[in-house]
Every structure is written in C-alpha cells, then in structure tokens.
Amino acid sequence: MPYTLEQIAEILKLEASVRPGPEIMGVRPLEYAQSSDLTYVENERFWGELSKSSAGAVIISNNLPDPDVPFIRSQTPEADFARLTALFYKCHGKYEGVSERSVVAPSSRVADSVSIGPYSVIGANCIIEPNVRIGANVVIGDDCVIGADTVVHANVTIYHNVSIGRGVIIHSGTVIGSDGFGYAQGVDSNGNPVIIKKYHSGTVLIEDDVEIGALCAVDRALAGVTRIGRSAKIDNLVQIAHNVSVGSGTVLASQVGIAGSSSIGNYCMAGGQAGIRDHVKVGNRVILATRVGVYRDVPDGAVMAGSVPAMPHKLFLRVQTLIKKLPELLDRIRRLERLVIKDPKDKT
C-alpha cells in the first residue's frame, strides 16, 4: 500500500517538506533505495552518499542541510526508519484459521483470530490469545499461555507450563522450557561415580515485545522462573540457562551463553560469543564486548572487554597497547640482564 510523504510524516508525528509529496512504496537504506522508496541519513558521514542514491525521499537529521529530494526532518532518523519498516514489511499475514492437519487439545482456549499451521500440536489447558500466528510443525506443551499478537514461527518447541507475553516473535528452531543443565555427582552401590539428573519444576516467563532468534535455547528453571524481560532482543544461537534473568531492553548477540542462576540487568548489550558464568550478577546498562568472559559480578554502567577474564575497558586498552610493545620490552630486559651479570660477550 502506497503512502504519501505527508501521510508518513503524520504517522511519525513530524513535518514533511512537500505536501502531499511523492508516493512511497517502501523504505530501504541508501544503497538499495529506488525512486519509490524513502531512505534515511543520520549524520554527515553519509551525506555524500545521498546524492548517489535513487531514493525518492529521505528522513534526515535536524542539523543537516536541505537535500535535493523531498524530506522529513527528525531527531532520530534511524529509529523512525525502523518504525516504518513495520509499516511496510511487518509479516502481518492474513487470517487462515486453524489447519485441519493441526491438533489442538479440547481443553485449550484458542481465540477465534488465531492462525495455526499444519502439523502443529497444542497441548491441554493452553490459552492462546487473539491474533497469535503459529507456524507449521510447532509444538506447544500443556498449560502454556501465548499472549496476543505473538508470532511463533515454524518448528518452534515450547515445553509445558511456559508463559509468553504479547507481541513476542520467536523464530524457527528455538526451544523454550527444556530442562536446564542440572546434575549432581553421586556414587553407585559399587562406589563408582554417577551423574544424577535434577528434574526441573520451574517455568519460563517471556515478557511482552521480546524477539528471540532462530535456534536459541531458553531453559526451564530448576525451581522458580527463568525470565526474559520486556523488549529484550535475542539473536540466533543464544543459550540462556535455568533460573537466568535477562533484563528489559537488553540485547544479546549471536552465540552469547549465560550460565545458570545468573542475571543480566536492564538495557545491557552483549557482543557475539560473550559468556557469563553461573551465579554472576551483571548490572544495568552494561556493555560486554565480543567474546568477553564474565566470571564475577559487574557493576552498573561498566564497559567490559577482553576474553579471559574480562576487565574494565580502559585497563583492557592499556593491556592491548603493552602487547604491541612486548618485543621491544623483551629486548630491553635482556640488555639490562646482560649488564647486571656483566656478560663478557656483551659489547653494547
């Protein structure tokens, strides 16, 4: 559906330079935008690229000059661009009802506007709220709650007694509510070591507006709750262990692993392959660099870098600088050693 530039500005509660302006069929970044697209420029670094773009209109920062194409001014062009991607590309899908090839337990309450794809199974005593879209081959265990407007893509498995909020997106291959990695060491009747499984009686709570990528695992709590806070965004291939708490607005990149009973606060960011050991508390607004290893509590607002172990970012930068100088420092130490022991071969 096309929108005029004026209509888009009204949606964003901003002002358009031209009324009604060109018809906009989509929104795309500078390098991909065509004449019917709206793009964005957030800072002067990309100002020169705008003249090379075929975009029909642009969202620009307030501090930039007027461009040669119709425009909308914004304090946050990229954020407004992101909002518009939902307008044009959000996977709304049409209501297709409940597939005859799906299985829904009679005791479950499924709203009339719910869509369930073929070969999906809904267990007993579930509550599926309005406008939920469930893809093909999804398995939802007994006693689950799926909030309104949530999308569960194909091949997701949600174990029993899991609660998922409204507007959540769960991508293919993700498993929610499987047992955590909990075992105890024991001995058998012959005195040989045995590993004894701890069966998990807890649950998983995923709050509103969370997005979980493909092939993630969110484990059930041993007792209590594994919690993913409101608006958290989780990339593909992330492991969240039993009794972990992930705060609201926190972003976890691919291959992050959080071990059992740890917590990460609100509005944190963790780079790819960052790891947090068990029973560690990470504060609010913490940044963990790529491949950082966290072994002890991290205070609010810290920026941590370095793989093993993590350290304050400023110290990490000093260490990296020293690493470059190690050959020179080693030569100096060797010369000093020769002077101290008065090496007769040393002619320096």
Secondary structure, DSSP 8 states (H G I E B T S, - for coil): --EEHHHHHHHHT--BSSSS--EE-EE--TTT--TTEEEEE-SGGGHHHHTT---SEEEEETTS---SS-EEEES-HHHHHHHHHHHHH--------B-TTSEE-TTSEE-TT-EE-TT-EE-TT-EE-TT-EE-TT-EE-TT-EE-TT-EE-TT-EE-SSEEE-TT-EE-TT-EEEE--S-EEEEE-TTS-EEEEE-----EEEE-TT-EE-TT-EEE--SSSEEEE-TT-EE-SS-EE-TT-EE-TT-EE-TT-EE-TT-EE-TT-EE-TT-EE-TT-EE-TT-EE-TT-EE-S-B-TT-EEE-SSS-EEHHHHHHHHHHHHHHHHHHHHHHHHHHHHHT-TT---
